[in-house]
C-alpha cells in the first residue's frame, strides 16, 4: 500500500511541477535589463545633441513605458529619469547598440516648446 501511495504522490508531483512552472511569470523586462554602462551608452546616443533631456518621440522604440519613466510627468526624460527607467528594465537592450531603436541617433527634431 505504501508503494502505491508513493507512486501516486510521485505522479502528482510529475504533473504539478510543469503546470506550476508554466504559471510562474518572470518580472516584466527582466531578460532585457541593461547594465549601468549600457544605460549610460544608450543615454549618450539618445541625447546626442546634449540638451539634457529627450522627448517622448525621441525615446520611442527605446523606452518601453515612457509614462512610467517620466517621474515628474513633464513630457521629457532627463538623464536621471532615463537611468532610473533603465535600472527598472524600461529601456530596450537595442538602445545600447543602436540597432532597431527609433530615436537612438539623437538627430530627430526637438519637440516643439509649449
C-alpha positions in Angstrom: 0.0 0.0 0.0 2.9 2.4 0.8 4.3 1.7 -2.7 1.0 2.7 -4.3 0.7 5.8 -2.3 4.3 6.8 -3.1 3.8 6.2 -6.8 0.6 8.3 -6.7 2.4 11.1 -4.9 5.3 11.0 -7.4 2.8 11.0 -10.3 1.0 14.0 -8.8 4.3 15.9 -8.5 5.3 15.0 -12.0 2.1 16.6 -13.3 2.1 19.6 -10.9 5.7 20.8 -11.3 5.4 21.5 -15.1 2.0 23.1 -14.5 3.4 25.3 -11.8 6.4 26.2 -14.0 4.1 27.4 -16.7 2.1 29.7 -14.4 5.1 31.4 -12.8 6.0 34.6 -14.6 9.3 36.4 -14.7 9.2 40.1 -13.9 8.5 42.3 -16.9 11.6 43.1 -19.0 13.9 41.2 -16.7 15.6 39.5 -19.6 16.4 42.8 -21.3 17.6 44.8 -18.2 20.8 46.5 -19.1 23.9 47.3 -17.1 24.6 50.8 -15.9 27.4 51.1 -18.5 24.9 50.1 -21.3 22.4 52.5 -19.9 24.9 55.4 -19.9 25.9 54.5 -23.5 22.3 54.4 -24.6 21.7 57.8 -23.0 24.7 59.3 -24.7 23.4 58.1 -28.1 19.8 59.2 -27.4 20.8 62.7 -26.2 23.5 63.2 -29.0 22.6 66.9 -29.1 23.4 67.1 -25.3 20.3 69.0 -24.4 20.0 67.1 -21.1 16.5 65.7 -21.9 14.7 63.7 -24.6 11.1 63.9 -25.7 8.7 61.0 -25.9 9.1 61.0 -29.7 12.9 60.7 -29.4 12.5 57.9 -26.8 10.0 56.0 -28.9 11.4 52.5 -29.6 14.0 52.8 -26.8 11.9 53.4 -23.7 9.1 50.8 -23.4 6.9 52.7 -20.9 7.5 56.5 -21.2 4.8 57.4 -18.7 6.4 55.2 -16.1 9.9 56.6 -16.9 8.8 60.3 -16.8 8.8 60.6 -13.0 7.7 64.3 -12.9 5.3 64.0 -15.8 6.8 66.9 -17.8 6.8 65.1 -21.1 10.5 64.6 -21.3 13.2 62.4 -19.7 16.2 63.8 -18.0 19.3 61.6 -17.7 18.4 60.8 -14.1 14.9 59.7 -15.1 16.3 57.7 -18.1 18.9 55.9 -15.9 16.2 55.1 -13.3 14.0 53.7 -16.1 16.9 51.7 -17.4 17.5 50.3 -14.0 13.8 49.2 -13.8 14.2 47.4 -17.2 12.2 50.0 -19.1 14.9 50.7 -21.7 15.3 48.1 -24.5 18.6 46.4 -24.9 18.8 47.5 -28.6 19.2 51.1 -27.3 22.8 50.4 -26.3 23.8 49.1 -29.7 21.6 51.5 -31.7 20.0 48.7 -33.6 16.3 48.6 -34.0 15.5 51.6 -31.8 14.0 54.7 -33.2 15.4 57.9 -31.7 18.7 56.5 -30.7 20.6 58.6 -33.1 19.5 61.8 -31.3 19.1 63.5 -34.7 15.3 63.7 -34.5 13.9 67.2 -34.4 13.4 68.5 -30.9 9.8 68.6 -29.7 8.0 71.9 -30.0 8.2 74.1 -26.9 5.0 74.6 -25.1 
